[in-house]
Amino acid sequence: MELRHAALQALCQPDPEEKVRAAQALFKQIDTLSISPHFQASADLLPQVPGRPTRPVLLERIRTPHRSVFTPDGRAGLLHNIAHIEFNAINLALDAIWRFDGMPDAYYLDWLRVAKEEAYHFTLLRNHLRGMTLDGQPCDYGNFPAHDGLWTMCDQTQGDIVARMALVPRTLEARGLDATPLIQAKLARVGTPDALAAVEILDIILRDEVGHVAIGNHWYRWLCARDGLDPLDHYLLLAQRHGAPKPRPPFNRAARRRAGFTDAELAWLID
């Protein structure tokens, strides 16, 4: 099986459970996959990128409701938002595999591992949601509106792999390293069984996301070295070009260091 073609097929799958199964099945075949350095996508698949279900309804970020985590509805909405981020993250990893030509095999295998782990995160969160009830009915992915910020930046950087590595994994996804401990602290204060179970799920996600951001950092620096670019200076140029917001404190400096951010990059964040 050719990995990049299979990754595109998985990306185009609209059903979340089928997309999860496809990503996990690909990873199980990792030792038998071939990788085409110059894969060309068939025109009939491109209009289906990315495959997504009819629900959740996608709204602008400013129109997405904010709810208190001290209510069951608020906790379900929060975890739904995180599940949507993880669903998008599966798509982002699969897109990174099929879209960009001429990278070392290790690049494609790194992002396949990310896709598999994001699929696991999504499944953990979806199963947790299904154990919650809203108005006496089981909750599920799709019950709340969501926004499309992660995929918007993915779309903006589709023609530039350096920008993709700079602005998706090591900018937007890295915000999860900062936000997750704050979310966990709120859920711990709630103290209900569902809230404490969510804290444990977020422990797993945070652990894995450090590795995912590290992969983005590694390949961003590899590309900068290949192209003779200064990583920090070029990052500032790309962030301005694509309108990427500068992250705001507080920062999880320990997690960011484990993910490969340099002292100079951390100093720029804090400045």
PASEBA-1860 file (N, C-alpha, C; in nm, 3 decimals):
! residues 271
1> MELRHAAL> 0.085/-0.120/0.000/0.000/0.000/0.000/0.088/0.125/0.000 ~ 0.049/0.226/-0.077/0.124/0.352/-0.082/0.067/0.447/0.022 ~ 0.151/0.495/0.112/0.107/0.570/0.228/0.037/0.700/0.192 ~ 0.092/0.778/0.101/0.038/0.912/0.078/-0.100/0.905/0.013 ~ -0.121/0.809/-0.076/-0.253/0.791/-0.135/-0.353/0.744/-0.029 ~ -0.310/0.652/0.055/-0.399/0.601/0.160/-0.431/0.710/0.261 ~ -0.334/0.797/0.292/-0.358/0.908/0.385/-0.462/1.005/0.328 ~ -0.455/1.031/0.199/-0.553/1.120/0.136/-0.692/1.057/0.140
9> QALCQPDP> -0.701/0.927/0.115/-0.830/0.860/0.123/-0.888/0.869/0.265 ~ -0.804/0.849/0.365/-0.850/0.861/0.504/-0.892/1.004/0.535 ~ -0.818/1.101/0.486/-0.852/1.241/0.507/-0.989/1.274/0.448 ~ -1.022/1.215/0.336/-1.149/1.243/0.268/-1.267/1.171/0.332 ~ -1.242/1.082/0.426/-1.349/1.006/0.490/-1.429/1.100/0.582 ~ -1.560/1.118/0.558/-1.637/1.211/0.640/-1.681/1.156/0.775 ~ -1.694/1.025/0.787/-1.742/0.966/0.912/-1.627/0.959/1.013 ~ -1.643/1.019/1.131/-1.533/1.022/1.227/-1.481/0.883/1.265
17> EEKVRAAQ> -1.571/0.787/1.288/-1.525/0.654/1.329/-1.450/0.585/1.215 ~ -1.494/0.606/1.092/-1.423/0.548/0.978/-1.286/0.614/0.961 ~ -1.278/0.744/0.984/-1.150/0.814/0.973/-1.054/0.762/1.081 ~ -1.105/0.745/1.203/-1.023/0.690/1.311/-0.972/0.552/1.273 ~ -1.061/0.466/1.226/-1.020/0.330/1.189/-0.916/0.332/1.078 ~ -0.934/0.421/0.981/-0.839/0.427/0.869/-0.701/0.471/0.916 ~ -0.694/0.572/1.003/-0.565/0.619/1.054/-0.496/0.511/1.136 ~ -0.572/0.443/1.221/-0.514/0.339/1.305/-0.470/0.218/1.222
25> ALFKQIDT> -0.549/0.183/1.120/-0.513/0.070/1.034/-0.386/0.099/0.955 ~ -0.371/0.222/0.909/-0.249/0.260/0.837/-0.127/0.243/0.925 ~ -0.139/0.289/1.051/-0.023/0.280/1.140/0.015/0.134/1.166 ~ -0.084/0.047/1.176/-0.055/-0.094/1.199/0.022/-0.156/1.083 ~ 0.010/-0.095/0.963/0.079/-0.146/0.845/0.207/-0.070/0.816 ~ 0.258/0.004/0.914/0.368/0.097/0.890/0.491/0.029/0.829 ~ 0.516/-0.096/0.865/0.637/-0.164/0.816/0.622/-0.213/0.672 ~ 0.501/-0.211/0.618/0.480/-0.263/0.483/0.443/-0.153/0.383
33> LSISPHFQ> 0.434/-0.029/0.431/0.391/0.080/0.344/0.504/0.126/0.254 ~ 0.471/0.160/0.130/0.565/0.230/0.043/0.532/0.379/0.046 ~ 0.629/0.462/0.014/0.610/0.607/0.016/0.655/0.666/-0.116 ~ 0.561/0.725/-0.188/0.593/0.788/-0.315/0.644/0.929/-0.290 ~ 0.767/0.962/-0.335/0.820/1.097/-0.311/0.747/1.204/-0.391 ~ 0.679/1.165/-0.498/0.613/1.264/-0.585/0.470/1.221/-0.616 ~ 0.394/1.194/-0.512/0.255/1.152/-0.526/0.170/1.263/-0.585 ~ 0.083/1.228/-0.678/-0.010/1.322/-0.738/-0.153/1.281/-0.703
41> ASADLLPQ> -0.226/1.371/-0.638/-0.363/1.339/-0.597/-0.456/1.339/-0.717 ~ -0.549/1.244/-0.720/-0.648/1.242/-0.826/-0.748/1.355/-0.805 ~ -0.793/1.414/-0.915/-0.878/1.533/-0.908/-1.011/1.505/-0.840 ~ -1.058/1.380/-0.844/-1.189/1.351/-0.784/-1.185/1.353/-0.632 ~ -1.067/1.337/-0.572/-1.056/1.337/-0.426/-1.042/1.477/-0.368 ~ -0.979/1.569/-0.441/-0.947/1.700/-0.384/-1.069/1.778/-0.335 ~ -1.184/1.776/-0.406/-1.299/1.850/-0.351/-1.351/1.794/-0.219 ~ -1.307/1.674/-0.179/-1.354/1.613/-0.055/-1.260/1.640/0.063
49> VPGRPTRP> -1.158/1.725/0.043/-1.060/1.755/0.148/-1.106/1.874/0.230 ~ -1.118/1.862/0.364/-1.114/1.737/0.440/-1.252/1.676/0.451 ~ -1.259/1.546/0.464/-1.387/1.483/0.491/-1.431/1.514/0.633 ~ -1.556/1.554/0.649/-1.608/1.584/0.782/-1.757/1.555/0.785 ~ -1.811/1.525/0.901/-1.954/1.495/0.912/-2.038/1.622/0.899 ~ -2.169/1.605/0.882/-2.257/1.721/0.870/-2.268/1.796/1.002 ~ -2.245/1.729/1.114/-2.241/1.791/1.245/-2.107/1.758/1.309 ~ -2.047/1.852/1.381/-2.107/1.975/1.434/-2.120/2.086/1.331
57> VLLERIRT> -2.214/2.177/1.357/-2.226/2.299/1.280/-2.104/2.386/1.310 ~ -2.042/2.441/1.206/-1.923/2.523/1.223/-1.960/2.670/1.224 ~ -1.919/2.740/1.328/-1.944/2.883/1.344/-1.812/2.958/1.351 ~ -1.818/3.091/1.334/-1.701/3.172/1.362/-1.666/3.159/1.509 ~ -1.536/3.170/1.539/-1.491/3.151/1.678/-1.567/3.242/1.775 ~ -1.589/3.369/1.736/-1.652/3.464/1.829/-1.799/3.430/1.855 ~ -1.860/3.345/1.769/-2.000/3.307/1.787/-2.015/3.175/1.863 ~ -1.901/3.110/1.896/-1.908/2.984/1.969/-1.941/3.013/2.115
65> PHRSVFTP> -2.048/2.953/2.169/-2.091/2.985/2.306/-1.987/2.946/2.411 ~ -1.980/3.023/2.518/-1.895/2.991/2.633/-1.986/2.949/2.748 ~ -1.951/2.837/2.813/-2.032/2.783/2.920/-1.945/2.756/3.042 ~ -2.006/2.756/3.160/-1.933/2.728/3.283/-1.907/2.579/3.297 ~ -1.784/2.543/3.334/-1.752/2.401/3.355/-1.817/2.348/3.482 ~ -1.877/2.435/3.562/-1.943/2.390/3.684/-2.086/2.342/3.657 ~ -2.126/2.336/3.531/-2.254/2.277/3.493/-2.227/2.158/3.401 ~ -2.312/2.055/3.405/-2.293/1.941/3.314/-2.290/1.983/3.168
73> DGRAGLLH> -2.377/2.078/3.131/-2.380/2.126/2.994/-2.249/2.194/2.957 ~ -2.194/2.270/3.052/-2.068/2.340/3.026/-1.953/2.244/3.011 ~ -1.949/2.140/3.094/-1.840/2.042/3.083/-1.851/1.964/2.952 ~ -1.973/1.927/2.915/-1.991/1.856/2.788/-1.948/1.944/2.671 ~ -1.983/2.074/2.677/-1.944/2.165/2.570/-1.794/2.182/2.561 ~ -1.728/2.192/2.677/-1.582/2.204/2.679/-1.516/2.081/2.618 ~ -1.558/1.964/2.660/-1.497/1.842/2.608/-1.531/1.820/2.461 ~ -1.648/1.867/2.420/-1.681/1.862/2.278/-1.586/1.950/2.198
81> NIAHIEFN> -1.554/2.069/2.251/-1.459/2.157/2.182/-1.323/2.089/2.167 ~ -1.278/2.023/2.272/-1.148/1.956/2.264/-1.155/1.837/2.169 ~ -1.266/1.764/2.170/-1.282/1.654/2.075/-1.276/1.704/1.931 ~ -1.336/1.821/1.907/-1.333/1.877/1.772/-1.190/1.915/1.732 ~ -1.114/1.968/1.827/-0.973/1.998/1.799/-0.899/1.870/1.763 ~ -0.924/1.763/1.836/-0.856/1.636/1.808/-0.900/1.578/1.674 ~ -1.028/1.593/1.638/-1.073/1.547/1.507/-1.001/1.625/1.397 ~ -0.993/1.757/1.414/-0.919/1.837/1.317/-0.772/1.797/1.312
89> AINLALDA> -0.716/1.761/1.427/-0.576/1.724/1.431/-0.548/1.596/1.353 ~ -0.645/1.502/1.351/-0.629/1.385/1.264/-0.617/1.432/1.119 ~ -0.707/1.522/1.079/-0.703/1.573/0.943/-0.572/1.645/0.912 ~ -0.523/1.723/1.007/-0.399/1.797/0.986/-0.282/1.703/0.963 ~ -0.274/1.597/1.042/-0.164/1.502/1.026/-0.173/1.429/0.892 ~ -0.293/1.385/0.855/-0.310/1.317/0.727/-0.280/1.410/0.611 ~ -0.319/1.537/0.623/-0.292/1.634/0.518/-0.142/1.658/0.502 ~ -0.070/1.662/0.615/0.075/1.682/0.609/0.144/1.568/0.536
97> IWRFDGMP> 0.084/1.449/0.540/0.143/1.333/0.473/0.124/1.342/0.322 ~ 0.001/1.364/0.276/-0.023/1.352/0.132/0.017/1.477/0.055 ~ 0.012/1.593/0.120/0.020/1.718/0.044/0.161/1.756/0.000 ~ 0.261/1.723/0.079/0.393/1.779/0.055/0.490/1.675/0.001 ~ 0.547/1.705/-0.114/0.639/1.615/-0.184/0.782/1.629/-0.132 ~ 0.862/1.527/-0.164/1.006/1.537/-0.155/1.066/1.540/-0.016 ~ 0.992/1.500/0.085/1.046/1.497/0.221/1.102/1.358/0.252 ~ 1.192/1.350/0.351/1.244/1.217/0.390/1.133/1.125/0.438
105> DAYYLDWL> 1.154/0.997/0.424/1.053/0.900/0.471/1.016/0.922/0.617 ~ 1.114/0.961/0.698/1.088/0.981/0.841/0.982/1.087/0.865 ~ 0.975/1.188/0.778/0.872/1.292/0.790/0.732/1.230/0.781 ~ 0.710/1.148/0.680/0.578/1.090/0.658/0.542/0.992/0.770 ~ 0.640/0.918/0.818/0.613/0.823/0.925/0.587/0.894/1.057 ~ 0.655/1.007/1.080/0.626/1.087/1.200/0.481/1.132/1.201 ~ 0.433/1.184/1.088/0.296/1.237/1.085/0.193/1.125/1.085 ~ 0.232/1.007/1.038/0.140/0.893/1.050/0.122/0.856/1.198
113> RVAKEEAY> 0.230/0.859/1.275/0.218/0.832/1.418/0.131/0.938/1.485 ~ 0.148/1.064/1.445/0.063/1.169/1.501/-0.084/1.143/1.469 ~ -0.114/1.106/1.345/-0.253/1.079/1.306/-0.311/0.967/1.391 ~ -0.233/0.862/1.415/-0.281/0.751/1.498/-0.308/0.796/1.641 ~ -0.221/0.877/1.697/-0.239/0.922/1.835/-0.354/1.021/1.847 ~ -0.371/1.109/1.747/-0.484/1.202/1.750/-0.615/1.125/1.739 ~ -0.615/1.018/1.661/-0.735/0.933/1.651/-0.769/0.871/1.786 ~ -0.666/0.830/1.859/-0.687/0.774/1.994/-0.743/0.881/2.087
121> HFTLLRNH> -0.689/1.003/2.081/-0.739/1.111/2.166/-0.887/1.140/2.136 ~ -0.918/1.147/2.008/-1.057/1.174/1.970/-1.149/1.065/2.023 ~ -1.106/0.940/2.014/-1.188/0.829/2.060/-1.209/0.836/2.212 ~ -1.103/0.867/2.287/-1.117/0.882/2.432/-1.221/0.988/2.466 ~ -1.212/1.101/2.399/-1.303/1.212/2.429/-1.446/1.180/2.384 ~ -1.460/1.118/2.268/-1.594/1.086/2.220/-1.662/0.984/2.311 ~ -1.586/0.884/2.354/-1.644/0.786/2.445/-1.683/0.851/2.578 ~ -1.601/0.946/2.624/-1.634/1.017/2.747/-1.762/1.098/2.728
129> LRGMTLDG> -1.774/1.167/2.616/-1.896/1.243/2.587/-2.018/1.152/2.586 ~ -2.004/1.034/2.528/-2.117/0.942/2.519/-2.161/0.891/2.656 ~ -2.075/0.904/2.755/-2.113/0.867/2.891/-2.181/0.979/2.966 ~ -2.193/1.098/2.904/-2.259/1.211/2.966/-2.398/1.226/2.906 ~ -2.486/1.295/2.977/-2.622/1.316/2.927/-2.655/1.464/2.925 ~ -2.735/1.503/2.827/-2.788/1.639/2.815/-2.939/1.626/2.800 ~ -3.012/1.686/2.892/-3.158/1.677/2.891/-3.205/1.532/2.885 ~ -3.133/1.447/2.958/-3.172/1.307/2.965/-3.130/1.223/2.848
137> QPCDYGNF> -3.061/1.282/2.749/-3.018/1.208/2.631/-2.865/1.197/2.628 ~ -2.812/1.083/2.579/-2.666/1.070/2.570/-2.605/1.178/2.482 ~ -2.492/1.229/2.524/-2.420/1.329/2.446/-2.334/1.260/2.342 ~ -2.290/1.334/2.241/-2.201/1.278/2.139/-2.135/1.392/2.064 ~ -2.030/1.358/1.991/-1.966/1.455/1.903/-2.066/1.500/1.797 ~ -2.081/1.629/1.782/-2.178/1.685/1.689/-2.294/1.754/1.759 ~ -2.306/1.735/1.892/-2.418/1.795/1.965/-2.402/1.945/1.987 ~ -2.280/1.997/1.976/-2.253/2.139/1.998/-2.193/2.199/1.872
145> PAHDGLWT> -2.209/2.330/1.852/-2.138/2.394/1.742/-1.989/2.401/1.772 ~ -1.909/2.420/1.668/-1.764/2.428/1.683/-1.710/2.532/1.584 ~ -1.582/2.565/1.597/-1.520/2.657/1.500/-1.411/2.584/1.423 ~ -1.359/2.646/1.319/-1.271/2.578/1.225/-1.134/2.644/1.217 ~ -1.087/2.701/1.330/-0.963/2.777/1.327/-0.842/2.698/1.284 ~ -0.828/2.574/1.333/-0.711/2.494/1.297/-0.708/2.466/1.147 ~ -0.821/2.425/1.091/-0.819/2.392/0.948/-0.802/2.518/0.863 ~ -0.850/2.632/0.909/-0.832/2.755/0.833/-0.684/2.782/0.810
153> MCDQTQGD> -0.601/2.767/0.914/-0.456/2.789/0.897/-0.394/2.679/0.812 ~ -0.446/2.557/0.824/-0.399/2.449/0.738/-0.423/2.483/0.592 ~ -0.540/2.537/0.562/-0.574/2.574/0.426/-0.486/2.689/0.377 ~ -0.460/2.785/0.463/-0.377/2.900/0.425/-0.234/2.860/0.391 ~ -0.184/2.752/0.452/-0.044/2.713/0.434/-0.029/2.593/0.342 ~ -0.130/2.562/0.263/-0.124/2.441/0.181/-0.015/2.447/0.075 ~ 0.030/2.567/0.037/0.133/2.578/-0.066/0.272/2.597/-0.013 ~ 0.293/2.588/0.120/0.423/2.619/0.178/0.444/2.530/0.300
161> IVARMALV> 0.524/2.426/0.284/0.545/2.333/0.394/0.616/2.399/0.512 ~ 0.703/2.497/0.484/0.771/2.564/0.594/0.670/2.640/0.680 ~ 0.578/2.711/0.613/0.473/2.782/0.686/0.383/2.685/0.760 ~ 0.353/2.570/0.699/0.267/2.472/0.766/0.331/2.425/0.897 ~ 0.459/2.387/0.891/0.525/2.338/1.012/0.537/2.450/1.116 ~ 0.558/2.572/1.070/0.576/2.684/1.163/0.447/2.720/1.234 ~ 0.336/2.722/1.161/0.216/2.787/1.211/0.105/2.693/1.256 ~ 0.115/2.565/1.222/0.012/2.472/1.270/0.062/2.396/1.392
169> PRTLEARG> 0.156/2.301/1.379/0.194/2.227/1.500/0.261/2.312/1.606 ~ 0.351/2.402/1.565/0.431/2.472/1.666/0.373/2.608/1.706 ~ 0.255/2.642/1.652/0.188/2.766/1.695/0.049/2.733/1.749 ~ -0.042/2.692/1.660/-0.180/2.669/1.704/-0.191/2.546/1.794 ~ -0.129/2.435/1.754/-0.138/2.316/1.839/-0.057/2.331/1.967 ~ 0.050/2.408/1.962/0.130/2.430/2.083/0.051/2.505/2.191 ~ -0.053/2.576/2.152/-0.136/2.644/2.252/-0.201/2.543/2.347 ~ -0.221/2.421/2.299/-0.275/2.318/2.386/-0.183/2.285/2.503
177> LDATPLIQ> -0.051/2.301/2.482/0.043/2.276/2.591/0.020/2.376/2.705 ~ -0.015/2.499/2.668/-0.039/2.603/2.768/-0.178/2.590/2.830 ~ -0.277/2.559/2.747/-0.417/2.562/2.792/-0.457/2.440/2.874 ~ -0.399/2.324/2.843/-0.446/2.201/2.907/-0.433/2.203/3.059 ~ -0.320/2.243/3.118/-0.314/2.244/3.265/-0.417/2.338/3.327 ~ -0.449/2.448/3.260/-0.549/2.540/3.313/-0.687/2.476/3.310 ~ -0.717/2.405/3.202/-0.845/2.334/3.192/-0.853/2.225/3.298 ~ -0.743/2.152/3.316/-0.742/2.046/3.416/-0.765/2.101/3.557
185> AKLARVGT> -0.707/2.217/3.584/-0.725/2.276/3.717/-0.872/2.311/3.741 ~ -0.939/2.364/3.639/-1.082/2.396/3.653/-1.163/2.269/3.676 ~ -1.134/2.165/3.599/-1.209/2.041/3.613/-1.183/1.976/3.750 ~ -1.061/1.988/3.798/-1.030/1.932/3.930/-1.110/2.004/4.040 ~ -1.129/2.136/4.021/-1.209/2.210/4.119/-1.355/2.167/4.115 ~ -1.404/2.129/3.998/-1.541/2.079/3.988/-1.554/1.952/4.073 ~ -1.460/1.857/4.054/-1.449/1.742/4.142/-1.548/1.630/4.122 ~ -1.638/1.640/4.024/-1.733/1.532/3.998/-1.661/1.417/3.927
193> PDALAAVE> -1.718/1.295/3.931/-1.651/1.182/3.865/-1.623/1.207/3.717 ~ -1.719/1.268/3.647/-1.694/1.292/3.504/-1.583/1.393/3.483 ~ -1.575/1.495/3.569/-1.471/1.596/3.557/-1.334/1.536/3.586 ~ -1.323/1.453/3.688/-1.195/1.392/3.723/-1.151/1.291/3.618 ~ -1.247/1.221/3.557/-1.212/1.131/3.447/-1.159/1.210/3.328 ~ -1.216/1.328/3.304/-1.168/1.413/3.195/-1.026/1.461/3.222 ~ -0.993/1.490/3.348/-0.856/1.529/3.383/-0.758/1.420/3.343 ~ -0.794/1.295/3.368/-0.706/1.183/3.333/-0.688/1.170/3.182
201> ILDIILRD> -0.796/1.191/3.107/-0.785/1.188/2.961/-0.692/1.300/2.913 ~ -0.705/1.417/2.972/-0.620/1.529/2.931/-0.474/1.506/2.967 ~ -0.446/1.427/3.071/-0.308/1.388/3.101/-0.246/1.314/2.983 ~ -0.322/1.221/2.927/-0.274/1.143/2.812/-0.253/1.234/2.693 ~ -0.349/1.321/2.667/-0.340/1.410/2.552/-0.221/1.504/2.565 ~ -0.201/1.563/2.683/-0.089/1.655/2.702/0.044/1.582/2.681 ~ 0.056/1.463/2.736/0.180/1.385/2.716/0.211/1.366/2.569 ~ 0.111/1.325/2.492/0.134/1.298/2.350/0.153/1.426/2.270
209> EVGHVAIG> 0.082/1.533/2.308/0.091/1.656/2.231/0.230/1.720/2.241 ~ 0.299/1.698/2.352/0.439/1.745/2.359/0.518/1.683/2.245 ~ 0.498/1.554/2.222/0.567/1.488/2.113/0.525/1.537/1.976 ~ 0.398/1.570/1.960/0.351/1.618/1.830/0.409/1.755/1.798 ~ 0.411/1.842/1.898/0.471/1.974/1.876/0.620/1.961/1.850 ~ 0.685/1.866/1.919/0.827/1.842/1.895/0.852/1.799/1.751 ~ 0.763/1.718/1.695/0.776/1.679/1.554/0.766/1.801/1.464 ~ 0.669/1.890/1.493/0.659/2.013/1.415/0.785/2.098/1.427
217> NHWYRWLC> 0.838/2.110/1.548/0.961/2.186/1.568/1.077/2.124/1.491 ~ 1.090/1.992/1.498/1.200/1.923/1.430/1.197/1.949/1.280 ~ 1.080/1.931/1.219/1.076/1.943/1.074/1.080/2.090/1.030 ~ 1.030/2.180/1.113/1.046/2.322/1.081/1.194/2.359/1.079 ~ 1.269/2.316/1.178/1.412/2.349/1.181/1.488/2.277/1.070 ~ 1.448/2.155/1.039/1.511/2.082/0.928/1.492/2.158/0.797 ~ 1.371/2.207/0.774/1.342/2.282/0.652/1.418/2.414/0.650 ~ 1.425/2.482/0.764/1.501/2.608/0.769/1.648/2.584/0.737
225> ARDGLDPL> 1.705/2.476/0.792/1.845/2.443/0.764/1.863/2.412/0.616 ~ 1.769/2.337/0.559/1.776/2.303/0.417/1.773/2.427/0.329 ~ 1.690/2.525/0.368/1.669/2.642/0.283/1.751/2.763/0.326 ~ 1.840/2.747/0.426/1.925/2.856/0.469/1.849/2.968/0.537 ~ 1.750/2.934/0.618/1.666/3.034/0.684/1.695/3.035/0.834 ~ 1.690/3.153/0.894/1.699/3.162/1.039/1.562/3.127/1.098 ~ 1.554/3.026/1.184/1.422/2.980/1.230/1.337/3.086/1.299 ~ 1.397/3.170/1.383/1.316/3.269/1.454/1.277/3.384/1.362
233> DHYLLLAQ> 1.373/3.435/1.285/1.343/3.547/1.194/1.238/3.505/1.092 ~ 1.252/3.385/1.037/1.157/3.342/0.934/1.021/3.315/0.996 ~ 1.019/3.265/1.118/0.891/3.244/1.186/0.815/3.376/1.199 ~ 0.884/3.482/1.239/0.818/3.611/1.254/0.761/3.659/1.122 ~ 0.834/3.636/1.013/0.786/3.673/0.880/0.661/3.593/0.843 ~ 0.663/3.463/0.867/0.549/3.378/0.833/0.427/3.413/0.918 ~ 0.449/3.438/1.045/0.337/3.472/1.133/0.269/3.600/1.086 ~ 0.347/3.697/1.045/0.290/3.823/0.993/0.219/3.799/0.861
241> RHGAPKPR> 0.280/3.722/0.774/0.224/3.697/0.640/0.089/3.628/0.648 ~ 0.074/3.536/0.741/-0.048/3.456/0.749/-0.141/3.498/0.862 ~ -0.107/3.604/0.931/-0.195/3.655/1.036/-0.206/3.564/1.156 ~ -0.098/3.492/1.188/-0.102/3.404/1.305/-0.092/3.487/1.431 ~ -0.180/3.466/1.527/-0.175/3.546/1.649/-0.056/3.508/1.736 ~ 0.003/3.608/1.803/0.108/3.578/1.899/0.044/3.519/2.023 ~ 0.089/3.401/2.066/0.029/3.339/2.185/0.042/3.430/2.307 ~ -0.060/3.422/2.392/-0.063/3.505/2.512/-0.039/3.418/2.636
249> PPFNRAAR> 0.023/3.476/2.740/0.048/3.399/2.862/-0.082/3.365/2.933 ~ -0.075/3.269/3.027/0.046/3.201/3.078/0.093/3.090/2.984 ~ 0.225/3.062/2.991/0.285/2.960/2.907/0.331/2.842/2.992 ~ 0.317/2.724/2.937/0.368/2.603/2.999/0.513/2.586/2.952 ~ 0.603/2.658/3.017/0.741/2.662/2.969/0.807/2.525/2.973 ~ 0.779/2.447/3.076/0.840/2.314/3.085/0.798/2.226/2.967 ~ 0.669/2.227/2.935/0.621/2.145/2.823/0.675/2.199/2.691 ~ 0.681/2.330/2.677/0.734/2.387/2.553/0.882/2.352/2.536
257> RRAGFTDA> 0.958/2.352/2.645/1.099/2.312/2.634/1.110/2.166/2.594 ~ 1.028/2.080/2.653/1.031/1.939/2.615/0.994/1.921/2.468 ~ 0.910/2.010/2.417/0.868/2.004/2.276/0.970/2.068/2.182 ~ 1.080/2.120/2.236/1.188/2.167/2.150/1.196/2.315/2.126 ~ 1.117/2.396/2.198/1.131/2.540/2.183/1.261/2.587/2.248 ~ 1.329/2.678/2.180/1.458/2.728/2.230/1.435/2.840/2.331 ~ 1.542/2.875/2.403/1.535/2.986/2.497/1.498/3.115/2.424 ~ 1.553/3.134/2.302/1.523/3.256/2.226/1.375/3.262/2.188
265> ELAWLID> 1.318/3.149/2.152/1.177/3.146/2.116/1.089/3.171/2.238 ~ 1.126/3.113/2.351/1.050/3.137/2.473/1.061/3.283/2.517 ~ 1.178/3.341/2.500/1.196/3.483/2.536/1.109/3.571/2.448 ~ 1.096/3.537/2.319/1.010/3.616/2.230/0.864/3.606/2.273 ~ 0.822/3.488/2.316/0.684/3.472/2.362/0.657/3.560/2.484 ~ 0.751/3.560/2.576/0.732/3.630/2.701/0.744/3.780/2.687 ~ 0.822/3.825/2.588/0.848/3.968/2.568/0.718/4.043/2.536
END
